[in-house]
């Protein structure tokens, strides 16, 4: 079977099917969802995870376009194929807007749907009043209940989530816009909303008390993204082509795909899910790249990390109760819900006894991309790119067991940085080193590691060695090494089976650089 064209940049189900492009069949989920007891459904997934494609698939289904579903699971499940009027609102066009701009945009997308159904606007200007009139007019004209599909409902609010005043203004506009969905309940066949986050006091969550949030339901865990089974079954030839190009075995190629793009879980019990955007781009380019992260800078996430004063080392792994996932974005007491909803951490384990979820960064692409984004917070942004080059060279030296050379390279790099990042806070340097060592591809790094007699500042694990790093500020490398020896930190790791190397590092705050180091 020939490899089909990839739907890169295409999020419309009808176009994908008509152009015979690759489509991973999710229609069984659609049948299950549209034949449940819930009229209102909400799904949260990270960006570029297939939410828009899911919405347009629902649109084609409710418009009764049976021919598009030939050969798919729903073809055998659906017997009636009833056609309904569909209102499709894409809120992604409402980003980065002030109050008046957003109101005009809402009127614009309503007008598009008015033209579609031949409804004449009778001078109504308020978006919520106009939407209410549109729903009633379509019902009166067709005699059929209406389907409402809202893609990226939270897009207008996401980039101002860290700005309380602006968020209140935009949230009120969106609350008013969504309010007819409650009032017109009897006229609606199905309402489906997608987004990344959950905001409180928006009518879809505060007024629609019967909305079904399927985001963490086990039966819908694989509704977006590509599961490992789907990849192996429907993209087998793609894997072989990639393996040939990369000069890898099939098994090694699958392992590398999992390392880079797999690892997502959206419920207690979930299949392994790959990032679809990265996976398809990887197959198209026949190369392993950071496609998802490079497709958009997570500005809102960086802003929220700064707002909550989150230290990079505390991002993951972490534990959370189920209530944390349901916390409204603007009322969060920790960054955990946003990190999860945005796809930067995912569920790795669930303990039934304690009902605790263990969350961690999904894969290599996210780990490298996230910490690269955080690096400019610790070094001058114009020097961050050169920092990436330095880190790559450091990794090579450490693999050759040349920690002295790696630290010399890092010292030389710090020498090029302006003094704007100088601080007398030792934790600043610890977090900066944590980011840098985390970006050393293929290594494992942890901070504040407890031992029987104290806490090791940092532990670095490579394929061959284990390094214990103790940091001091405005003291001496000798002082750092004395603490390692006095506390016998190395005994905590005696059973690691790897040679242990002790590293004492001293920073000079007046220079913002490493002053000296000792390696034993």
KAFEN-V460872 format. One record per run of one state. SS is the DSSP state (a for helix, b for strand, c for the rest). FROM is the first residue (numbers start at 0). TO is the last residue. Records with the same first field share a line. If there is no record, write none. Layout:
SS = FROM-TO, FROM-TO
This chain:
c = 0-11, 18-25, 34-38, 44-49, 62-64, 69-71, 77-83, 94-97, 116-125, 142-144, 151-153, 158-162, 178-178, 183-183, 195-201, 206-210, 213-216, 220-224, 234-234, 246-248, 261-262, 264-271, 274-274, 285-289, 294-297, 307-310, 314-316, 325-327, 331-334, 342-344, 351-354, 360-362, 375-379, 399-401, 415-417, 421-424, 438-442, 451-452, 461-463, 473-475, 486-487, 496-497, 508-511, 519-519
a = 12-17, 26-33, 50-61, 65-68, 72-76, 90-93, 98-115, 126-141, 154-157, 163-177, 179-182, 184-186, 202-205, 217-219, 227-233, 235-245, 249-260, 275-284, 290-293, 298-306, 311-313, 321-324, 328-330, 335-341, 363-374, 380-398, 402-414, 418-420, 425-437, 476-485, 488-495
b = 39-43, 84-89, 145-150, 187-194, 211-212, 225-226, 263-263, 272-273, 317-320, 345-350, 355-359, 443-450, 453-460, 464-472, 498-507, 512-518
